[in-house]
Amino acid sequence: MLISKGNLLVSNLSLAEDFVFRRSVILICDIENKKNPIGFILNKPLEINLANIHPKISKKFKVYFGGPVDQERLFCIHKSKLKLKSSKKITKDLSFGCDLDEIITKTQNGELNEENIMFFLGYSGWTKSQLLEEISDRCWKINEGYSMDIFEKSEENLWTRLTKKMKGNSYIWSNAPENLQDN
């Protein structure tokens, strides 16, 4: 199965014991020369906000745990129409990248809000063969029905919402507690 930029990886039950990736939804953002996919976990907010990271930013944007790689580095996903410097296109609607000086300026002038940008510390990365093996081992389901819905807020957890829509037996687990030992 091919992985493409803009696909969502939805963790399967086989990752229930993996503290980092259980109940994760990851947006695949880049596949360098069809190798080494990277993405960001969309549904794991941290206890800090952007104002905690940089003193020149007063707006308290949520910051998410993007993954276990390079956790001290700030990344962002944003709507492509923002046309931020040093961004790479994911799809026609989404881009990723982060020029901190530009983020500070555009935050101060009100161009950025939680409807058009998300911030992450760290990212998730694999070798192509590693991710293909994890998909083959049914650790991940691929949601190709990407949309800009990642910016829409919902009362229902993103992982639960996507799991209920996907085929297979994951629906049964969508209402189980995150830690299965609490069941």
C-alpha positions as CSV (number, residue, x, y, z in Angstrom):
1,M,0.0,0.0,0.0
2,L,1.3,3.4,-0.9
3,I,1.5,6.2,1.7
4,S,0.8,9.7,0.3
5,K,1.2,13.2,1.7
6,G,-2.1,14.2,3.3
7,N,-3.0,10.7,4.4
8,L,-4.0,10.2,8.0
9,L,-2.6,7.3,9.9
10,V,-5.1,6.0,12.6
11,S,-3.6,3.8,15.2
12,N,-5.1,0.4,15.5
13,L,-5.7,-1.8,18.6
14,S,-2.2,-3.4,18.2
15,L,-0.7,-0.1,19.4
16,A,-2.9,0.0,22.5
17,E,0.1,-0.7,24.8
18,D,2.4,1.8,23.0
19,F,2.3,4.9,25.2
20,V,3.4,7.2,22.4
21,F,1.2,6.1,19.5
22,R,-1.9,4.5,21.1
23,R,-5.0,6.3,19.9
24,S,-2.9,8.6,17.7
25,V,-4.0,10.2,14.4
26,I,-1.0,11.3,12.4
27,L,-1.0,13.5,9.3
28,I,1.6,12.4,6.8
29,C,3.3,15.6,5.7
30,D,6.4,14.7,3.7
31,I,7.9,11.7,2.0
32,E,11.3,12.6,0.8
33,N,11.9,11.0,-2.6
34,K,9.2,8.5,-1.7
35,K,11.3,7.6,1.4
36,N,11.3,8.4,5.1
37,P,7.7,9.6,5.8
38,I,7.3,12.2,8.5
39,G,4.1,13.4,10.1
40,F,2.6,15.0,13.2
41,I,0.3,13.5,15.8
42,L,-2.9,15.7,15.6
43,N,-4.6,14.7,18.8
44,K,-2.2,14.9,21.7
45,P,-2.2,18.4,23.1
46,L,0.5,19.3,25.6
47,E,0.0,21.1,28.9
48,I,1.9,24.2,27.5
49,N,0.9,26.7,24.9
50,L,2.9,28.8,22.4
51,A,3.2,31.8,24.8
52,N,5.1,29.4,27.2
53,I,7.6,28.6,24.4
54,H,8.3,32.1,23.1
55,P,7.9,35.3,25.2
56,K,7.2,37.5,22.1
57,I,4.0,35.5,21.4
58,S,1.1,36.5,23.7
59,K,-1.7,34.4,22.1
60,K,-2.0,31.1,23.8
61,F,-2.1,28.7,20.9
62,K,-2.3,25.0,21.9
63,V,0.9,23.1,21.3
64,Y,0.7,19.4,20.4
65,F,3.1,16.5,20.9
66,G,4.0,15.8,17.3
67,G,6.0,12.7,17.9
68,P,9.1,11.3,19.6
69,V,11.7,12.8,17.2
70,D,13.3,16.2,17.7
71,Q,11.0,17.1,20.6
72,E,12.6,20.5,21.3
73,R,11.9,21.8,17.8
74,L,8.7,23.7,17.0
75,F,6.8,22.8,13.8
76,C,3.5,23.9,12.4
77,I,0.8,22.8,10.0
78,H,-1.2,25.5,8.4
79,K,-3.7,26.3,5.7
80,S,-1.8,26.8,2.4
81,K,-3.5,30.1,1.7
82,L,-1.4,31.7,4.5
83,K,1.7,31.3,2.3
84,L,4.2,31.2,5.1
85,K,7.9,31.3,4.3
86,S,9.9,28.0,4.3
87,S,6.7,26.0,4.2
88,K,6.3,22.8,2.2
89,K,3.1,21.8,0.5
90,I,1.3,18.7,1.9
91,T,-1.8,19.1,-0.2
92,K,-3.4,21.9,-2.1
93,D,-5.0,23.1,1.2
94,L,-2.3,22.3,3.7
95,S,1.4,23.1,4.2
96,F,3.9,22.6,7.0
97,G,7.0,24.4,8.2
98,C,7.8,27.1,10.7
99,D,9.7,30.3,10.4
100,L,9.5,31.6,14.0
101,D,10.1,35.3,13.1
102,E,7.2,35.2,10.7
103,I,5.0,33.3,13.2
104,I,5.7,36.1,15.7
105,T,4.8,38.8,13.3
106,K,1.7,37.1,11.9
107,T,0.5,36.2,15.4
108,Q,0.9,39.8,16.6
109,N,-1.1,41.2,13.6
110,G,-3.9,38.6,14.0
111,E,-3.4,36.6,10.8
112,L,-2.9,33.3,12.7
113,N,-5.6,31.6,14.7
114,E,-6.5,28.1,15.8
115,E,-8.7,27.8,12.6
116,N,-5.7,28.0,10.3
117,I,-2.6,26.8,12.1
118,M,-1.5,24.1,14.6
119,F,1.8,23.9,16.5
120,F,3.8,20.8,17.4
121,L,6.9,19.9,19.4
122,G,8.6,17.0,17.7
123,Y,7.5,14.9,14.8
124,S,6.9,11.2,14.0
125,G,9.2,9.7,11.4
126,W,9.9,6.3,9.9
127,T,12.0,4.7,7.2
128,K,9.7,3.8,4.3
129,S,10.1,0.1,4.9
130,Q,9.5,0.6,8.7
131,L,6.1,2.3,8.1
132,L,5.1,-0.2,5.4
133,E,5.9,-3.0,7.8
134,E,3.8,-1.4,10.6
135,I,0.9,-1.0,8.2
136,S,1.3,-4.6,7.0
137,D,1.3,-5.6,10.7
138,R,-2.0,-3.7,11.1
139,C,-0.6,-1.1,13.5
140,W,-2.1,1.6,11.4
141,K,-5.1,2.2,9.2
142,I,-4.8,4.7,6.4
143,N,-7.5,7.3,6.0
144,E,-7.2,8.7,2.5
145,G,-10.2,10.9,2.9
146,Y,-8.1,13.8,4.2
147,S,-9.7,17.2,4.5
148,M,-9.0,20.4,6.3
149,D,-11.2,19.1,9.1
150,I,-8.1,18.9,11.3
151,F,-8.8,22.5,12.3
152,E,-12.4,21.9,13.2
153,K,-13.0,21.3,16.9
154,S,-15.3,18.6,18.0
155,E,-16.5,17.3,21.3
156,E,-15.6,13.8,20.2
157,N,-12.0,12.8,20.2
158,L,-10.5,12.7,16.7
159,W,-9.2,9.1,17.0
160,T,-12.7,8.0,18.2
161,R,-14.4,9.9,15.4
162,L,-12.2,8.4,12.6
163,T,-12.2,4.9,14.1
164,K,-16.0,4.8,14.1
165,K,-15.9,5.7,10.3
166,M,-13.4,3.1,9.3
167,K,-14.0,-0.5,8.4
168,G,-12.9,-3.4,10.7
169,N,-13.2,-4.2,14.3
170,S,-11.7,-1.0,15.7
171,Y,-15.2,0.4,16.2
172,I,-15.6,-2.0,19.1
173,W,-12.6,-0.4,20.8
174,S,-13.6,3.2,20.1
175,N,-15.6,3.5,23.4
176,A,-13.0,1.6,25.5
177,P,-10.8,3.5,27.9
178,E,-7.4,4.7,26.6
179,N,-5.6,2.4,29.0
180,L,-7.3,-1.0,28.3
181,Q,-6.3,-2.2,31.9
182,D,-8.9,0.3,33.1
183,N,-11.6,-1.7,31.3
